[in-house]
Amino acid sequence: MPSGDSYTVHLPTLLLTSVGVMGSAAAIMSFFGRRQRVYRGYGWWVAAMWLAAAGGLLQWLRAAWPGAAVPGNLLLLAWPVLIVTGLRQFYNRGGPPRGSSGADALLFALCYLPWLAAWASPSLQAYRSLLYAAALAAQYGTAALFVARLTACRESHALRALRAVMALQALLPFLALLHASASGGPIAAGAPLLAPLMIAPSMLAMLFTVYLCLALTHERTERDLRETQRQLRVLADIDMLTQVPNRRHFEELAGAALGNGRCARAVLMLFDIDHFKSINDTHGHAAGDEALRIVARCTRETLRTRDVVGRVGGDEFMLLLPAASVDDALLVAERITRRIDAQAGSGLALSLSFGVVDIDMAGGESLEAARIRADLALYEAKRQGRRRAVPASQRGPQTVFGDSRSFGDSSLGLSSF
């Protein structure tokens, strides 16, 4: 009401307005939770807002029912606990810091019970406001510390803002007490903690927390969407059995390696597993899958960073070696077979055949044209008895095969099949 040039805030009206605003925020969060995808912990945040609104309503009833302060303060003091409980569940996958809901409950009891004892005891009435201010500071300060220790706080703007809100909430009760003390107001009656200086900032902080909870949900949804997109890219680009690029992605990588202008020469190798159909027919498809995985792994472990390997058919692999010669490629083929030999045991015999071609970079030979020549060289390696690498060069329209290099048998121990 106006009084000269100053205005006085009507405390019950402000308190009832705050209750209405917090109730509306809780309703919005509830509606959002029903219509949109939410995550573990979101229900605790919704409960925190509803209980805060109920606590504010009980505070508004204190004038007619002084005992309403007991459940009212209980609900308001539980607000940071419920927010933290929700965060524990929300970030459970990310490994929240030490602590548990049991520790939160113990801290809550240690904060609330002293105030309750002061409220019930006439001799301790003078300490009611101070004890409740300390309880609020402890609860909000602990919540701010919890948020600060979350690993995700370093990356999430919403979490850093929530930490600041919790820290501000921890300071507000003492600021209210200091303001009342400086103005000569009553400290013991509890009025400072129901003053506009306390109510309005608390209401704004709670409303801001609603926004932050929704922002955290949005951040998680975006993060999950990016992870899903990454997994889809992997599924589209990588052969899941062997964990090497599939044919399409190999051609993309090889085309990029050959087209960057830094590669003056390159070798293409096409190789497969000898008698792979017999492996599947005799030992089963599980043994065939294991053979493919071991060949892919041995190949990856042999290559340089710049080299590109891909599975381009059932048991067929293609390998691009930039800035390499045919002799280099024959050494790579030998190292691959030796690495497979190092994993050998009694059981299934495994050997590889290779077709090796030097890509005519000066003549602008395409990857597909080189692949056709490598396929002819691979067929020639099969014709000569397998377990070998055959190089091929282009002499005019003819493909000419060079001297083949024979490799020893590889034994793959698959006794479990």
N, C-alpha and C positions, 0 to 999 in steps of 0.2 A: 504494500500500500504506500502511496506517496506521503512523504513527510518533509515538507520544505523542498529541498533539491535532492534528497536522498530517497532511496527505495528500500523496502524491507521485503525479503523473500518469505512467502508464507510456507513454512516448513512442511506441514501436512500435505499441501497441494504439490510441492516439489517431490515429496516422497511418493505420493500416489501416482504422479506423472511418471516417475522413474519405474515404478512397478508396472505400469501399463506399457512403457517402452520395452522393458526387459521381457515381459510376457509376449509382446509382439515379436521380439527377436527370437525367443524360444519357439514360437509358432512357426516362424519362417524357417528355422533350422529343421524343425520336425517335418515340415512340408517338403523341404529340399531333400531330406533323408529318405522320404517315401518315393520321390519322383526321380531322383538321380542316383547314380552309383556312389556308394560311400564305402568306407573301409572300417576295419576294426578300430574301436576307440571313439568313433563318431557318436555313438549312443551315449557315452559318458559326457561328452560335451553338451549334448542336448539336455541331458539330465541336470547338468550343472546350471544351465540357464533357467530351466523351470524351477529348480530349487532356490536359485537366487531371487527369482521373481516372488516365490512364496515367502522367502525370508524377508524381502522388502515389504510385502503385504503385512506380515506379522509385526514388523517394526512400526508400520503405520497404525496398527491397532494398539500400540503401547499406551496411548493416552486413555483409552477406555479399558484396557486390560493390561496392566503392567507386567503380568506373568508372560505375555507374548514375547518378551525379550529373550526368554530362555530358548524356545525353539527357533525364534527368529535369528538370533546370533549363531545358533548351531548350524542352520542352513547356510548363512552367509559365510561362515568360517569354513564350511565344507567345499565352497566353490573352487578354490585353488587345488584342493585335493582331487576333486573329480576331473579337473582339467589335466592334471598330471597323470592320473590313472588312464585317461583317454590317450595321452601321448605315449605312455608305456606300451599300450596295445597297438597304437598306430605305427610306432617305430620298432615293433618287436622284431621284424625281419632284419632291420638294420642294426640290431644289437644295442639296446639302450644302456646307459651307464648303470653302475651299481645301484642297488636299492630295490625295494619291492613295495607292493601295496601294503604289506604288513607294517613296514617301517613308517609308511605314510599314516596309517591308522594310529600307530603309537604316538607319532608327533602330534596328530590331531588331538588325541586324548590329553597329552601333556599341555597343549595350548588351551583347550576348552575347559578342562576341569578346574584349574585355578580360578578362572573367571567365574565359573558356576559357584565355587565355594565362596568367593567374595560377594556374589550377588545374594546368596542365601544367608550370609553371616552379617548382622548389623555392624559388628566391629570392623569389618573389612570393606565397608561401603566406599571408603575413600580411595580404594585401590581398583575399583571396578574398571574405570576408563583406561587406566594405565595398563592393567592386565590384558584387557581386550585389545588395546593397541599393540601390545607386545605379541599377543597371539596372532593377530593379523600380519604383523611384520614377519614373524617366524614362518607362517604358512606361505605367504607370498614370496618371501626371500628364498625359502627352500625351493619353491616352484621355479623362480628365476634361475637359481643355480642348476636345477635339473635340466632346464631348457638349454642353458649355456654348455652343459656337458654332453648334450646330444651331438653325435658325429655330424648329423645333417645340418646342424646350426651354422656350420661354416659355409654352407652352400645355399641355405634357404633364407630369403629375405623375410618371409613370414615368421619364421622361428626367431630371427634376431629381433624383429619388432615385438613379438610376444614376450621375449625376455625383457625388453625395455618396459613393456606394460606391467609385467609382474614386479619388476623392481620399483616402478613408480607406485604401485599399489602397496608395496611394503613401506614406503616412506609416508604415504598420505596420513595414516592415523597419528603419527608423531607430529606431522606438520599441523594437523588439526589441534592436537593438544597444546603445541607451542603457541599457536594463534590464540587459543582460548586463554592460555596463561598470560600472554602479553596484553590481552584486552581485559584481563581481570574477570573472565567468565568462570563459571563453575566447572571444576575439573572432576569432582567426584560424582556428579549427577549423571554422567554419561552423555550430556548434551553435546559436547564437542564432536563426538563420533556420529551424531545425527544432524550435524550442522550442514548448511549448503556447501561449505568448503570441502566436506567429505563426501556428501551424497552425489553432487554433480560430477566431479572427476571420476568417482567410482563407477557411476552409470556409464559415462563415456568410455572408460577403460573396458568395461564388460561388453559394450556394444562393439568396440574395436576388436575385442577378442573373438566375437562372432564372425566378423569379417576375416580374421586371421585363420580361424578354424576352416572356413570355407576356402580360403586361399591355400591352406595346407592340403585340403582334399583335391583342389584343382592341380596343385603341383604334383601330387602323387599320380593323378590321372594322366597328366602330361608325361611324367616319367615312365609310367607303365606303357603308354602309347608308343613312346620312343623305343622302349625295349622290345615291344611287339614288332615294330617296324624293323628293328635290327634283326630280330629272329627271322622275320619273313625274308629279309635280304639274304641272310645266311642260307635259309632253305632254298632260295632261288638260285644262289651262286655256288653252294658247296654240296658235294656228294656226301650224304650223311653217313654212308657206310665207311668210306675211306678217309673222309675229312680233307679231301683235296678238291679244287675247283672242278665243277662239272664242265661238259664240253662247251656250253655257251659262254660261261665265265672264263674258261681257259682262252677261248678265242678273243675275248675282250682284253684280257691281260696280255696275251701275246701280241695282239695288234697294237696295244699301247706301247709295249716294249720295243717293237720294231718300228713304230711310227714316230718316236720321240726325237729322231734325228741324231741321237748319240750312239747308235749301234751301227758300226761299219760292217760287221759280219755276225752271223748267228748260225747255230746248228739246230735242226729239228730231229728229234728221236721219237719213233713210234715203237712201242714194245707191248708184249702181252705175255700171259702165262701159258707155257706149253701144256697141252693136253688138259686144258681147264675143264672141258666138258666131262672128261673121264674122272676128274677129281670130284665134281658134283655127283656124278652117277655112282661112283664107288664109295665115297666117304660121306656123301650128303652135302646139302647146300650150306649147312653151318660151317663145314670144313672149307668150302669154297669161299664163303664170306671171310673167314679168318685168314685165308691165303691172300685175298685182296687187301685186307687191312695191313698185313705184314709187309707186302710189297709196297704199298703206299707209304707206310711209315719209314721203311728203309730208304725209299727214294727221297722223301722229305729230309731225312737226316743227312743225306749225302750232298744235297744241293747248296749252292750259294744263295744269298739273299735275293739277287737279281734274277735267278732262274725261275722258270714257271713250269709247274707240272699240273696235269689234269687227267681225270678219268673220262675218256671219250667214248667208251663202249662198255660192253659187259665185263671183259677182263683186259681191255685195251687202255693203255695210258699213253699220253703224249707229253713230251718234255721239250721245252725251248731253252737253249743255252745261249744267251747273248754274249757277244765278244768271245766266242770260243771257236775252235777248229774241230774238224772231224776226229783228229787224234785225241783232242781233249774229251770229246764225247765218248770215244771208245774207252778211255780211262774211267769216265763216270759210270758207264755201263758195267765195267769190271768191278768198280767199288760197290755198286748196288748189289751185284751178285755176291760179292764177298761179305757184305753186311748181312745178307740173307743167310749165307752159310754160317755166319757167327751165331745165328739164332737157331741153327738146325739141330735136330735131334732124330731119334729113330722114329720112323713112321712114314709120313707122306712125302714123296719126292716132289720137288718143285724146281722148275727152271724157267728162264726167260729167254725170249728171242727179241732182237732189236733190229730196226731199220733206221739207218742214220743218213741224213742228207745235209749238205752245206747249202744254206739258202742263198740264192743268187741276189744279193742285196743291190749290186750295181745294175743288174738287169731288171730290177723292179719285180722280182718273182713274188707272187702272192703266197700267203700262208697256206691256202688251199692247194695251190700247185705244188708246193713243197710237201704237203701232206700226201698227195697222190704218189710222189716219188718215194717218200718214206714207206708208204704202204707196199709198193713194189719191192723195196729192199727187205721189208719184213717178210713178205711172201717168199723171197729168195732165201732168207735165213731159215725159214721153215723147210724149204725144199732141200737145203743142204744138210738137214738133220737136226735143226733146232739147237738150243743152248749156245747161241752164238749171236754176234752182231755183224751186219753186212752194211757197209757204206755204199752210197749211190751218188753218182755225179751226172750232170746233164751235158751231153756232147751233141749239140745240135738238137734234132728232134728225138734222139735216142737217150735212154737211161742206161748208164754203164755202171756195173757193180764192181767195187773194189775187192781187195782181199778181205775175207771174213776173219773175225777173231772169235775163237771158240772159248766157252767158259765151262767150268766143271759143273756137275749137278749140284743142286741145292737140296738139302733135306729139311723138311719142315716138320718138327715134332708136334703132332696134334693127337696125342694118345687119348685125349678126352673125347674124341669123336668116334 
